[in-house]
Amino acid sequence: MEGVIAVAAPFAMVVAIVWIVQQGKVRRAELSRGPSREDDAVMGAMQAQIDKLTDRVAVLERLVTDDDRRLAREIDSLRGRDRPPV
């Protein structure tokens, strides 16, 4: 029995080494392929969301840096109630 174990242990190490090397090659090939169609779709959706958020931030920046009277006129015009300027 000891003879079988003595022969099996080096064989198992060789198999493990070969398996590890093959897994490394497979992963390297997957990474070198580049983005898939699904990745492109996800990136497109994320870019669209970023664009929307950028627009919203621009509006908020304009509101924060605007003077009070002009801001009040814009809000009233959005509500549909045009009032004379103050």
PyMOL Python script that loads the backbone (N, CA, C, O; Angstrom):
from pymol import cmd

cmd.read_pdbstr("""\
ATOM      1  N   MET A   1       0.815  -1.190   0.000  1.00  0.00           N
ATOM      2  CA  MET A   1       0.000   0.000   0.000  1.00  0.00           C
ATOM      3  C   MET A   1       0.862   1.259   0.000  1.00  0.00           C
ATOM      4  O   MET A   1       0.547   2.222  -0.699  1.00  0.00           O
ATOM      5  N   GLU A   2       1.925   1.262   0.762  1.00  0.00           N
ATOM      6  CA  GLU A   2       2.802   2.413   0.810  1.00  0.00           C
ATOM      7  C   GLU A   2       3.426   2.699  -0.543  1.00  0.00           C
ATOM      8  O   GLU A   2       3.674   3.860  -0.867  1.00  0.00           O
ATOM      9  N   GLY A   3       3.680   1.695  -1.326  1.00  0.00           N
ATOM     10  CA  GLY A   3       4.246   1.862  -2.650  1.00  0.00           C
ATOM     11  C   GLY A   3       3.279   2.571  -3.586  1.00  0.00           C
ATOM     12  O   GLY A   3       3.692   3.384  -4.412  1.00  0.00           O
ATOM     13  N   VAL A   4       1.995   2.264  -3.458  1.00  0.00           N
ATOM     14  CA  VAL A   4       0.976   2.901  -4.297  1.00  0.00           C
ATOM     15  C   VAL A   4       0.866   4.377  -3.948  1.00  0.00           C
ATOM     16  O   VAL A   4       0.768   5.225  -4.836  1.00  0.00           O
ATOM     17  N   ILE A   5       0.882   4.684  -2.656  1.00  0.00           N
ATOM     18  CA  ILE A   5       0.802   6.075  -2.218  1.00  0.00           C
ATOM     19  C   ILE A   5       2.034   6.852  -2.673  1.00  0.00           C
ATOM     20  O   ILE A   5       1.929   8.006  -3.088  1.00  0.00           O
ATOM     21  N   ALA A   6       3.199   6.214  -2.592  1.00  0.00           N
ATOM     22  CA  ALA A   6       4.436   6.876  -2.996  1.00  0.00           C
ATOM     23  C   ALA A   6       4.416   7.208  -4.480  1.00  0.00           C
ATOM     24  O   ALA A   6       4.983   8.224  -4.881  1.00  0.00           O
ATOM     25  N   VAL A   7       3.778   6.377  -5.314  1.00  0.00           N
ATOM     26  CA  VAL A   7       3.687   6.627  -6.748  1.00  0.00           C
ATOM     27  C   VAL A   7       2.566   7.618  -7.038  1.00  0.00           C
ATOM     28  O   VAL A   7       2.705   8.454  -7.931  1.00  0.00           O
ATOM     29  N   ALA A   8       1.467   7.546  -6.308  1.00  0.00           N
ATOM     30  CA  ALA A   8       0.298   8.387  -6.563  1.00  0.00           C
ATOM     31  C   ALA A   8       0.551   9.842  -6.190  1.00  0.00           C
ATOM     32  O   ALA A   8       0.027  10.740  -6.850  1.00  0.00           O
ATOM     33  N   ALA A   9       1.339  10.097  -5.153  1.00  0.00           N
ATOM     34  CA  ALA A   9       1.558  11.469  -4.703  1.00  0.00           C
ATOM     35  C   ALA A   9       2.246  12.314  -5.778  1.00  0.00           C
ATOM     36  O   ALA A   9       1.752  13.404  -6.064  1.00  0.00           O
ATOM     37  N   PRO A  10       3.339  11.889  -6.385  1.00  0.00           N
ATOM     38  CA  PRO A  10       3.945  12.706  -7.444  1.00  0.00           C
ATOM     39  C   PRO A  10       3.020  12.857  -8.656  1.00  0.00           C
ATOM     40  O   PRO A  10       2.979  13.915  -9.284  1.00  0.00           O
ATOM     41  N   PHE A  11       2.280  11.791  -8.978  1.00  0.00           N
ATOM     42  CA  PHE A  11       1.338  11.850 -10.097  1.00  0.00           C
ATOM     43  C   PHE A  11       0.256  12.897  -9.830  1.00  0.00           C
ATOM     44  O   PHE A  11      -0.116  13.654 -10.727  1.00  0.00           O
ATOM     45  N   ALA A  12      -0.242  12.937  -8.605  1.00  0.00           N
ATOM     46  CA  ALA A  12      -1.274  13.913  -8.240  1.00  0.00           C
ATOM     47  C   ALA A  12      -0.717  15.326  -8.322  1.00  0.00           C
ATOM     48  O   ALA A  12      -1.422  16.241  -8.747  1.00  0.00           O
ATOM     49  N   MET A  13       0.530  15.519  -7.924  1.00  0.00           N
ATOM     50  CA  MET A  13       1.143  16.840  -8.014  1.00  0.00           C
ATOM     51  C   MET A  13       1.271  17.273  -9.473  1.00  0.00           C
ATOM     52  O   MET A  13       1.022  18.433  -9.799  1.00  0.00           O
ATOM     53  N   VAL A  14       1.657  16.351 -10.349  1.00  0.00           N
ATOM     54  CA  VAL A  14       1.787  16.673 -11.772  1.00  0.00           C
ATOM     55  C   VAL A  14       0.427  17.053 -12.344  1.00  0.00           C
ATOM     56  O   VAL A  14       0.321  18.025 -13.091  1.00  0.00           O
ATOM     57  N   VAL A  15      -0.604  16.304 -12.004  1.00  0.00           N
ATOM     58  CA  VAL A  15      -1.958  16.600 -12.480  1.00  0.00           C
ATOM     59  C   VAL A  15      -2.404  17.967 -11.968  1.00  0.00           C
ATOM     60  O   VAL A  15      -2.994  18.745 -12.717  1.00  0.00           O
ATOM     61  N   ALA A  16      -2.130  18.261 -10.713  1.00  0.00           N
ATOM     62  CA  ALA A  16      -2.521  19.550 -10.142  1.00  0.00           C
ATOM     63  C   ALA A  16      -1.795  20.689 -10.842  1.00  0.00           C
ATOM     64  O   ALA A  16      -2.409  21.713 -11.142  1.00  0.00           O
ATOM     65  N   ILE A  17      -0.521  20.537 -11.105  1.00  0.00           N
ATOM     66  CA  ILE A  17       0.249  21.581 -11.783  1.00  0.00           C
ATOM     67  C   ILE A  17      -0.288  21.816 -13.192  1.00  0.00           C
ATOM     68  O   ILE A  17      -0.464  22.960 -13.611  1.00  0.00           O
ATOM     69  N   VAL A  18      -0.546  20.734 -13.919  1.00  0.00           N
ATOM     70  CA  VAL A  18      -1.083  20.862 -15.279  1.00  0.00           C
ATOM     71  C   VAL A  18      -2.434  21.563 -15.240  1.00  0.00           C
ATOM     72  O   VAL A  18      -2.704  22.431 -16.071  1.00  0.00           O
ATOM     73  N   TRP A  19      -3.290  21.196 -14.282  1.00  0.00           N
ATOM     74  CA  TRP A  19      -4.616  21.806 -14.170  1.00  0.00           C
ATOM     75  C   TRP A  19      -4.499  23.306 -13.877  1.00  0.00           C
ATOM     76  O   TRP A  19      -5.216  24.113 -14.468  1.00  0.00           O
ATOM     77  N   ILE A  20      -3.598  23.674 -12.970  1.00  0.00           N
ATOM     78  CA  ILE A  20      -3.417  25.082 -12.619  1.00  0.00           C
ATOM     79  C   ILE A  20      -2.938  25.880 -13.827  1.00  0.00           C
ATOM     80  O   ILE A  20      -3.434  26.977 -14.083  1.00  0.00           O
ATOM     81  N   VAL A  21      -1.979  25.337 -14.566  1.00  0.00           N
ATOM     82  CA  VAL A  21      -1.464  26.030 -15.745  1.00  0.00           C
ATOM     83  C   VAL A  21      -2.571  26.202 -16.786  1.00  0.00           C
ATOM     84  O   VAL A  21      -2.695  27.273 -17.381  1.00  0.00           O
ATOM     85  N   GLN A  22      -3.370  25.170 -17.009  1.00  0.00           N
ATOM     86  CA  GLN A  22      -4.456  25.260 -17.989  1.00  0.00           C
ATOM     87  C   GLN A  22      -5.493  26.291 -17.570  1.00  0.00           C
ATOM     88  O   GLN A  22      -5.995  27.040 -18.408  1.00  0.00           O
ATOM     89  N   GLN A  23      -5.815  26.338 -16.300  1.00  0.00           N
ATOM     90  CA  GLN A  23      -6.785  27.337 -15.822  1.00  0.00           C
ATOM     91  C   GLN A  23      -6.248  28.756 -16.021  1.00  0.00           C
ATOM     92  O   GLN A  23      -7.002  29.664 -16.371  1.00  0.00           O
ATOM     93  N   GLY A  24      -4.963  28.941 -15.802  1.00  0.00           N
ATOM     94  CA  GLY A  24      -4.359  30.240 -16.042  1.00  0.00           C
ATOM     95  C   GLY A  24      -4.451  30.638 -17.507  1.00  0.00           C
ATOM     96  O   GLY A  24      -4.736  31.794 -17.819  1.00  0.00           O
ATOM     97  N   LYS A  25      -4.211  29.689 -18.407  1.00  0.00           N
ATOM     98  CA  LYS A  25      -4.305  29.977 -19.838  1.00  0.00           C
ATOM     99  C   LYS A  25      -5.727  30.324 -20.243  1.00  0.00           C
ATOM    100  O   LYS A  25      -5.945  31.235 -21.041  1.00  0.00           O
ATOM    101  N   VAL A  26      -6.694  29.601 -19.694  1.00  0.00           N
ATOM    102  CA  VAL A  26      -8.101  29.860 -20.017  1.00  0.00           C
ATOM    103  C   VAL A  26      -8.493  31.259 -19.545  1.00  0.00           C
ATOM    104  O   VAL A  26      -9.136  32.003 -20.286  1.00  0.00           O
ATOM    105  N   ARG A  27      -8.119  31.619 -18.338  1.00  0.00           N
ATOM    106  CA  ARG A  27      -8.473  32.938 -17.808  1.00  0.00           C
ATOM    107  C   ARG A  27      -7.780  34.048 -18.590  1.00  0.00           C
ATOM    108  O   ARG A  27      -8.383  35.088 -18.854  1.00  0.00           O
ATOM    109  N   ARG A  28      -6.533  33.839 -18.957  1.00  0.00           N
ATOM    110  CA  ARG A  28      -5.811  34.840 -19.748  1.00  0.00           C
ATOM    111  C   ARG A  28      -6.494  35.037 -21.099  1.00  0.00           C
ATOM    112  O   ARG A  28      -6.605  36.166 -21.577  1.00  0.00           O
ATOM    113  N   ALA A  29      -6.952  33.945 -21.718  1.00  0.00           N
ATOM    114  CA  ALA A  29      -7.649  34.039 -23.002  1.00  0.00           C
ATOM    115  C   ALA A  29      -8.966  34.793 -22.848  1.00  0.00           C
ATOM    116  O   ALA A  29      -9.323  35.597 -23.710  1.00  0.00           O
ATOM    117  N   GLU A  30      -9.691  34.541 -21.756  1.00  0.00           N
ATOM    118  CA  GLU A  30     -10.955  35.242 -21.518  1.00  0.00           C
ATOM    119  C   GLU A  30     -10.733  36.743 -21.362  1.00  0.00           C
ATOM    120  O   GLU A  30     -11.511  37.549 -21.873  1.00  0.00           O
ATOM    121  N   LEU A  31      -9.682  37.111 -20.662  1.00  0.00           N
ATOM    122  CA  LEU A  31      -9.397  38.532 -20.443  1.00  0.00           C
ATOM    123  C   LEU A  31      -8.922  39.223 -21.711  1.00  0.00           C
ATOM    124  O   LEU A  31      -9.201  40.405 -21.909  1.00  0.00           O
ATOM    125  N   SER A  32      -8.216  38.511 -22.565  1.00  0.00           N
ATOM    126  CA  SER A  32      -7.680  39.137 -23.774  1.00  0.00           C
ATOM    127  C   SER A  32      -8.734  39.289 -24.871  1.00  0.00           C
ATOM    128  O   SER A  32      -8.519  40.027 -25.833  1.00  0.00           O
ATOM    129  N   ARG A  33      -9.861  38.607 -24.741  1.00  0.00           N
ATOM    130  CA  ARG A  33     -10.931  38.708 -25.741  1.00  0.00           C
ATOM    131  C   ARG A  33     -11.567  40.081 -25.774  1.00  0.00           C
ATOM    132  O   ARG A  33     -12.054  40.507 -26.821  1.00  0.00           O
ATOM    133  N   GLY A  34     -11.573  40.767 -24.677  1.00  0.00           N
ATOM    134  CA  GLY A  34     -12.198  42.083 -24.620  1.00  0.00           C
ATOM    135  C   GLY A  34     -13.644  41.977 -24.171  1.00  0.00           C
ATOM    136  O   GLY A  34     -14.123  40.900 -23.817  1.00  0.00           O
ATOM    137  N   PRO A  35     -14.329  43.109 -24.191  1.00  0.00           N
ATOM    138  CA  PRO A  35     -15.706  43.130 -23.699  1.00  0.00           C
ATOM    139  C   PRO A  35     -16.659  42.380 -24.630  1.00  0.00           C
ATOM    140  O   PRO A  35     -16.492  42.374 -25.849  1.00  0.00           O
ATOM    141  N   SER A  36     -17.644  41.760 -24.029  1.00  0.00           N
ATOM    142  CA  SER A  36     -18.652  41.032 -24.800  1.00  0.00           C
ATOM    143  C   SER A  36     -19.809  41.966 -25.155  1.00  0.00           C
ATOM    144  O   SER A  36     -19.822  43.129 -24.752  1.00  0.00           O
ATOM    145  N   ARG A  37     -20.761  41.458 -25.898  1.00  0.00           N
ATOM    146  CA  ARG A  37     -21.940  42.271 -26.254  1.00  0.00           C
ATOM    147  C   ARG A  37     -22.718  42.676 -25.019  1.00  0.00           C
ATOM    148  O   ARG A  37     -23.252  43.782 -24.943  1.00  0.00           O
ATOM    149  N   GLU A  38     -22.779  41.763 -24.042  1.00  0.00           N
ATOM    150  CA  GLU A  38     -23.489  42.085 -22.806  1.00  0.00           C
ATOM    151  C   GLU A  38     -22.784  43.213 -22.071  1.00  0.00           C
ATOM    152  O   GLU A  38     -23.432  44.103 -21.520  1.00  0.00           O
ATOM    153  N   ASP A  39     -21.449  43.175 -22.062  1.00  0.00           N
ATOM    154  CA  ASP A  39     -20.695  44.248 -21.430  1.00  0.00           C
ATOM    155  C   ASP A  39     -20.950  45.569 -22.144  1.00  0.00           C
ATOM    156  O   ASP A  39     -21.087  46.609 -21.500  1.00  0.00           O
ATOM    157  N   ASP A  40     -21.013  45.530 -23.467  1.00  0.00           N
ATOM    158  CA  ASP A  40     -21.281  46.753 -24.238  1.00  0.00           C
ATOM    159  C   ASP A  40     -22.656  47.316 -23.897  1.00  0.00           C
ATOM    160  O   ASP A  40     -22.821  48.530 -23.778  1.00  0.00           O
ATOM    161  N   ALA A  41     -23.649  46.429 -23.741  1.00  0.00           N
ATOM    162  CA  ALA A  41     -25.004  46.873 -23.403  1.00  0.00           C
ATOM    163  C   ALA A  41     -25.030  47.517 -22.018  1.00  0.00           C
ATOM    164  O   ALA A  41     -25.661  48.555 -21.820  1.00  0.00           O
ATOM    165  N   VAL A  42     -24.348  46.902 -21.077  1.00  0.00           N
ATOM    166  CA  VAL A  42     -24.290  47.448 -19.720  1.00  0.00           C
ATOM    167  C   VAL A  42     -23.579  48.793 -19.727  1.00  0.00           C
ATOM    168  O   VAL A  42     -24.021  49.731 -19.065  1.00  0.00           O
ATOM    169  N   MET A  43     -22.492  48.893 -20.465  1.00  0.00           N
ATOM    170  CA  MET A  43     -21.753  50.150 -20.540  1.00  0.00           C
ATOM    171  C   MET A  43     -22.599  51.244 -21.192  1.00  0.00           C
ATOM    172  O   MET A  43     -22.541  52.399 -20.770  1.00  0.00           O
ATOM    173  N   GLY A  44     -23.384  50.894 -22.215  1.00  0.00           N
ATOM    174  CA  GLY A  44     -24.266  51.866 -22.858  1.00  0.00           C
ATOM    175  C   GLY A  44     -25.324  52.375 -21.904  1.00  0.00           C
ATOM    176  O   GLY A  44     -25.607  53.572 -21.866  1.00  0.00           O
ATOM    177  N   ALA A  45     -25.916  51.467 -21.127  1.00  0.00           N
ATOM    178  CA  ALA A  45     -26.935  51.871 -20.150  1.00  0.00           C
ATOM    179  C   ALA A  45     -26.325  52.759 -19.074  1.00  0.00           C
ATOM    180  O   ALA A  45     -26.927  53.749 -18.658  1.00  0.00           O
ATOM    181  N   MET A  46     -25.140  52.401 -18.632  1.00  0.00           N
ATOM    182  CA  MET A  46     -24.470  53.218 -17.614  1.00  0.00           C
ATOM    183  C   MET A  46     -24.127  54.596 -18.157  1.00  0.00           C
ATOM    184  O   MET A  46     -24.256  55.588 -17.439  1.00  0.00           O
ATOM    185  N   GLN A  47     -23.691  54.680 -19.415  1.00  0.00           N
ATOM    186  CA  GLN A  47     -23.359  55.970 -20.011  1.00  0.00           C
ATOM    187  C   GLN A  47     -24.603  56.838 -20.142  1.00  0.00           C
ATOM    188  O   GLN A  47     -24.541  58.046 -19.916  1.00  0.00           O
ATOM    189  N   ALA A  48     -25.740  56.230 -20.508  1.00  0.00           N
ATOM    190  CA  ALA A  48     -26.991  56.981 -20.616  1.00  0.00           C
ATOM    191  C   ALA A  48     -27.395  57.542 -19.251  1.00  0.00           C
ATOM    192  O   ALA A  48     -27.845  58.684 -19.150  1.00  0.00           O
ATOM    193  N   GLN A  49     -27.232  56.738 -18.216  1.00  0.00           N
ATOM    194  CA  GLN A  49     -27.571  57.197 -16.875  1.00  0.00           C
ATOM    195  C   GLN A  49     -26.619  58.316 -16.432  1.00  0.00           C
ATOM    196  O   GLN A  49     -27.051  59.282 -15.803  1.00  0.00           O
ATOM    197  N   ILE A  50     -25.353  58.191 -16.753  1.00  0.00           N
ATOM    198  CA  ILE A  50     -24.391  59.239 -16.412  1.00  0.00           C
ATOM    199  C   ILE A  50     -24.751  60.539 -17.120  1.00  0.00           C
ATOM    200  O   ILE A  50     -24.663  61.614 -16.527  1.00  0.00           O
ATOM    201  N   ASP A  51     -25.157  60.447 -18.393  1.00  0.00           N
ATOM    202  CA  ASP A  51     -25.549  61.642 -19.139  1.00  0.00           C
ATOM    203  C   ASP A  51     -26.750  62.323 -18.497  1.00  0.00           C
ATOM    204  O   ASP A  51     -26.771  63.547 -18.368  1.00  0.00           O
ATOM    205  N   LYS A  52     -27.755  61.540 -18.091  1.00  0.00           N
ATOM    206  CA  LYS A  52     -28.930  62.108 -17.435  1.00  0.00           C
ATOM    207  C   LYS A  52     -28.545  62.801 -16.129  1.00  0.00           C
ATOM    208  O   LYS A  52     -29.006  63.906 -15.844  1.00  0.00           O
ATOM    209  N   LEU A  53     -27.699  62.145 -15.341  1.00  0.00           N
ATOM    210  CA  LEU A  53     -27.288  62.729 -14.069  1.00  0.00           C
ATOM    211  C   LEU A  53     -26.463  63.992 -14.279  1.00  0.00           C
ATOM    212  O   LEU A  53     -26.570  64.936 -13.496  1.00  0.00           O
ATOM    213  N   THR A  54     -25.654  64.021 -15.309  1.00  0.00           N
ATOM    214  CA  THR A  54     -24.867  65.208 -15.621  1.00  0.00           C
ATOM    215  C   THR A  54     -25.788  66.380 -15.958  1.00  0.00           C
ATOM    216  O   THR A  54     -25.549  67.506 -15.524  1.00  0.00           O
ATOM    217  N   ASP A  55     -26.836  66.112 -16.729  1.00  0.00           N
ATOM    218  CA  ASP A  55     -27.805  67.159 -17.058  1.00  0.00           C
ATOM    219  C   ASP A  55     -28.508  67.676 -15.804  1.00  0.00           C
ATOM    220  O   ASP A  55     -28.711  68.880 -15.647  1.00  0.00           O
ATOM    221  N   ARG A  56     -28.875  66.760 -14.919  1.00  0.00           N
ATOM    222  CA  ARG A  56     -29.561  67.167 -13.694  1.00  0.00           C
ATOM    223  C   ARG A  56     -28.655  68.009 -12.809  1.00  0.00           C
ATOM    224  O   ARG A  56     -29.105  68.985 -12.209  1.00  0.00           O
ATOM    225  N   VAL A  57     -27.381  67.639 -12.724  1.00  0.00           N
ATOM    226  CA  VAL A  57     -26.439  68.416 -11.923  1.00  0.00           C
ATOM    227  C   VAL A  57     -26.271  69.814 -12.518  1.00  0.00           C
ATOM    228  O   VAL A  57     -26.174  70.798 -11.784  1.00  0.00           O
ATOM    229  N   ALA A  58     -26.239  69.900 -13.842  1.00  0.00           N
ATOM    230  CA  ALA A  58     -26.109  71.207 -14.487  1.00  0.00           C
ATOM    231  C   ALA A  58     -27.306  72.092 -14.137  1.00  0.00           C
ATOM    232  O   ALA A  58     -27.130  73.281 -13.870  1.00  0.00           O
ATOM    233  N   VAL A  59     -28.508  71.538 -14.135  1.00  0.00           N
ATOM    234  CA  VAL A  59     -29.702  72.304 -13.776  1.00  0.00           C
ATOM    235  C   VAL A  59     -29.612  72.739 -12.315  1.00  0.00           C
ATOM    236  O   VAL A  59     -29.909  73.889 -11.994  1.00  0.00           O
ATOM    237  N   LEU A  60     -29.210  71.844 -11.442  1.00  0.00           N
ATOM    238  CA  LEU A  60     -29.094  72.200 -10.027  1.00  0.00           C
ATOM    239  C   LEU A  60     -28.036  73.282  -9.810  1.00  0.00           C
ATOM    240  O   LEU A  60     -28.237  74.190  -9.002  1.00  0.00           O
ATOM    241  N   GLU A  61     -26.925  73.195 -10.516  1.00  0.00           N
ATOM    242  CA  GLU A  61     -25.902  74.231 -10.399  1.00  0.00           C
ATOM    243  C   GLU A  61     -26.439  75.583 -10.844  1.00  0.00           C
ATOM    244  O   GLU A  61     -26.166  76.607 -10.220  1.00  0.00           O
ATOM    245  N   ARG A  62     -27.207  75.575 -11.931  1.00  0.00           N
ATOM    246  CA  ARG A  62     -27.779  76.825 -12.415  1.00  0.00           C
ATOM    247  C   ARG A  62     -28.754  77.400 -11.396  1.00  0.00           C
ATOM    248  O   ARG A  62     -28.778  78.612 -11.179  1.00  0.00           O
ATOM    249  N   LEU A  63     -29.556  76.548 -10.770  1.00  0.00           N
ATOM    250  CA  LEU A  63     -30.518  77.012  -9.777  1.00  0.00           C
ATOM    251  C   LEU A  63     -29.815  77.580  -8.545  1.00  0.00           C
ATOM    252  O   LEU A  63     -30.246  78.589  -7.987  1.00  0.00           O
ATOM    253  N   VAL A  64     -28.748  76.937  -8.133  1.00  0.00           N
ATOM    254  CA  VAL A  64     -28.044  77.372  -6.924  1.00  0.00           C
ATOM    255  C   VAL A  64     -27.314  78.687  -7.154  1.00  0.00           C
ATOM    256  O   VAL A  64     -27.251  79.520  -6.250  1.00  0.00           O
ATOM    257  N   THR A  65     -26.768  78.889  -8.330  1.00  0.00           N
ATOM    258  CA  THR A  65     -25.971  80.086  -8.588  1.00  0.00           C
ATOM    259  C   THR A  65     -26.790  81.243  -9.139  1.00  0.00           C
ATOM    260  O   THR A  65     -26.249  82.331  -9.335  1.00  0.00           O
ATOM    261  N   ASP A  66     -28.066  81.043  -9.392  1.00  0.00           N
ATOM    262  CA  ASP A  66     -28.933  82.070  -9.962  1.00  0.00           C
ATOM    263  C   ASP A  66     -29.427  83.023  -8.873  1.00  0.00           C
ATOM    264  O   ASP A  66     -29.494  82.648  -7.702  1.00  0.00           O
ATOM    265  N   ASP A  67     -29.771  84.251  -9.257  1.00  0.00           N
ATOM    266  CA  ASP A  67     -30.313  85.180  -8.269  1.00  0.00           C
ATOM    267  C   ASP A  67     -31.768  84.816  -7.966  1.00  0.00           C
ATOM    268  O   ASP A  67     -32.430  84.146  -8.759  1.00  0.00           O
ATOM    269  N   ASP A  68     -32.252  85.266  -6.811  1.00  0.00           N
ATOM    270  CA  ASP A  68     -33.571  84.869  -6.314  1.00  0.00           C
ATOM    271  C   ASP A  68     -34.714  85.289  -7.231  1.00  0.00           C
ATOM    272  O   ASP A  68     -35.626  84.497  -7.470  1.00  0.00           O
ATOM    273  N   ARG A  69     -34.686  86.501  -7.745  1.00  0.00           N
ATOM    274  CA  ARG A  69     -35.795  86.975  -8.571  1.00  0.00           C
ATOM    275  C   ARG A  69     -35.918  86.170  -9.852  1.00  0.00           C
ATOM    276  O   ARG A  69     -37.013  85.777 -10.253  1.00  0.00           O
ATOM    277  N   ARG A  70     -34.816  85.940 -10.467  1.00  0.00           N
ATOM    278  CA  ARG A  70     -34.836  85.172 -11.719  1.00  0.00           C
ATOM    279  C   ARG A  70     -35.313  83.745 -11.454  1.00  0.00           C
ATOM    280  O   ARG A  70     -36.083  83.184 -12.234  1.00  0.00           O
ATOM    281  N   LEU A  71     -34.854  83.169 -10.355  1.00  0.00           N
ATOM    282  CA  LEU A  71     -35.270  81.820  -9.984  1.00  0.00           C
ATOM    283  C   LEU A  71     -36.776  81.773  -9.734  1.00  0.00           C
ATOM    284  O   LEU A  71     -37.447  80.840 -10.175  1.00  0.00           O
ATOM    285  N   ALA A  72     -37.308  82.771  -9.032  1.00  0.00           N
ATOM    286  CA  ALA A  72     -38.740  82.806  -8.759  1.00  0.00           C
ATOM    287  C   ALA A  72     -39.532  82.913 -10.063  1.00  0.00           C
ATOM    288  O   ALA A  72     -40.561  82.254 -10.212  1.00  0.00           O
ATOM    289  N   ARG A  73     -39.061  83.741 -11.016  1.00  0.00           N
ATOM    290  CA  ARG A  73     -39.754  83.862 -12.310  1.00  0.00           C
ATOM    291  C   ARG A  73     -39.754  82.530 -13.056  1.00  0.00           C
ATOM    292  O   ARG A  73     -40.769  82.137 -13.631  1.00  0.00           O
ATOM    293  N   GLU A  74     -38.619  81.837 -13.046  1.00  0.00           N
ATOM    294  CA  GLU A  74     -38.548  80.546 -13.751  1.00  0.00           C
ATOM    295  C   GLU A  74     -39.478  79.521 -13.122  1.00  0.00           C
ATOM    296  O   GLU A  74     -40.159  78.774 -13.825  1.00  0.00           O
ATOM    297  N   ILE A  75     -39.505  79.490 -11.799  1.00  0.00           N
ATOM    298  CA  ILE A  75     -40.395  78.537 -11.116  1.00  0.00           C
ATOM    299  C   ILE A  75     -41.842  78.854 -11.440  1.00  0.00           C
ATOM    300  O   ILE A  75     -42.624  77.949 -11.732  1.00  0.00           O
ATOM    301  N   ASP A  76     -42.209  80.126 -11.393  1.00  0.00           N
ATOM    302  CA  ASP A  76     -43.576  80.520 -11.714  1.00  0.00           C
ATOM    303  C   ASP A  76     -43.919  80.213 -13.164  1.00  0.00           C
ATOM    304  O   ASP A  76     -45.038  79.795 -13.464  1.00  0.00           O
ATOM    305  N   SER A  77     -42.971  80.417 -14.057  1.00  0.00           N
ATOM    306  CA  SER A  77     -43.260  80.119 -15.462  1.00  0.00           C
ATOM    307  C   SER A  77     -43.429  78.613 -15.675  1.00  0.00           C
ATOM    308  O   SER A  77     -44.206  78.187 -16.530  1.00  0.00           O
ATOM    309  N   LEU A  78     -42.715  77.830 -14.913  1.00  0.00           N
ATOM    310  CA  LEU A  78     -42.885  76.375 -15.021  1.00  0.00           C
ATOM    311  C   LEU A  78     -44.243  75.944 -14.475  1.00  0.00           C
ATOM    312  O   LEU A  78     -44.836  74.978 -14.955  1.00  0.00           O
ATOM    313  N   ARG A  79     -44.728  76.663 -13.475  1.00  0.00           N
ATOM    314  CA  ARG A  79     -46.041  76.361 -12.908  1.00  0.00           C
ATOM    315  C   ARG A  79     -47.162  76.869 -13.805  1.00  0.00           C
ATOM    316  O   ARG A  79     -48.313  76.457 -13.660  1.00  0.00           O
ATOM    317  N   GLY A  80     -46.825  77.764 -14.733  1.00  0.00           N
ATOM    318  CA  GLY A  80     -47.835  78.305 -15.618  1.00  0.00           C
ATOM    319  C   GLY A  80     -48.407  79.613 -15.128  1.00  0.00           C
ATOM    320  O   GLY A  80     -49.372  80.121 -15.700  1.00  0.00           O
ATOM    321  N   ARG A  81     -47.829  80.169 -14.079  1.00  0.00           N
ATOM    322  CA  ARG A  81     -48.301  81.427 -13.529  1.00  0.00           C
ATOM    323  C   ARG A  81     -47.240  82.480 -13.777  1.00  0.00           C
ATOM    324  O   ARG A  81     -46.314  82.644 -12.982  1.00  0.00           O
ATOM    325  N   ASP A  82     -47.378  83.179 -14.862  1.00  0.00           N
ATOM    326  CA  ASP A  82     -46.444  84.267 -15.143  1.00  0.00           C
ATOM    327  C   ASP A  82     -46.825  85.472 -14.306  1.00  0.00           C
ATOM    328  O   ASP A  82     -47.948  85.970 -14.387  1.00  0.00           O
ATOM    329  N   ARG A  83     -45.910  85.924 -13.523  1.00  0.00           N
ATOM    330  CA  ARG A  83     -46.177  87.115 -12.723  1.00  0.00           C
ATOM    331  C   ARG A  83     -45.174  88.186 -13.135  1.00  0.00           C
ATOM    332  O   ARG A  83     -44.097  87.868 -13.638  1.00  0.00           O
ATOM    333  N   PRO A  84     -45.512  89.408 -12.931  1.00  0.00           N
ATOM    334  CA  PRO A  84     -44.596  90.485 -13.330  1.00  0.00           C
ATOM    335  C   PRO A  84     -43.302  90.413 -12.529  1.00  0.00           C
ATOM    336  O   PRO A  84     -43.307  90.015 -11.364  1.00  0.00           O
ATOM    337  N   PRO A  85     -42.195  90.800 -13.158  1.00  0.00           N
ATOM    338  CA  PRO A  85     -40.918  90.745 -12.440  1.00  0.00           C
ATOM    339  C   PRO A  85     -40.910  91.705 -11.267  1.00  0.00           C
ATOM    340  O   PRO A  85     -41.543  92.760 -11.308  1.00  0.00           O
ATOM    341  N   VAL A  86     -40.193  91.333 -10.226  1.00  0.00           N
ATOM    342  CA  VAL A  86     -40.119  92.133  -9.003  1.00  0.00           C
ATOM    343  C   VAL A  86     -39.048  93.162  -9.117  1.00  0.00           C
ATOM    344  O   VAL A  86     -38.833  93.935  -8.183  1.00  0.00           O
TER     345      VAL A  86
END
""", "prot")
cmd.dss("prot")
cmd.show_as("cartoon", "prot")
cmd.util.cbc("prot")
cmd.orient("prot")
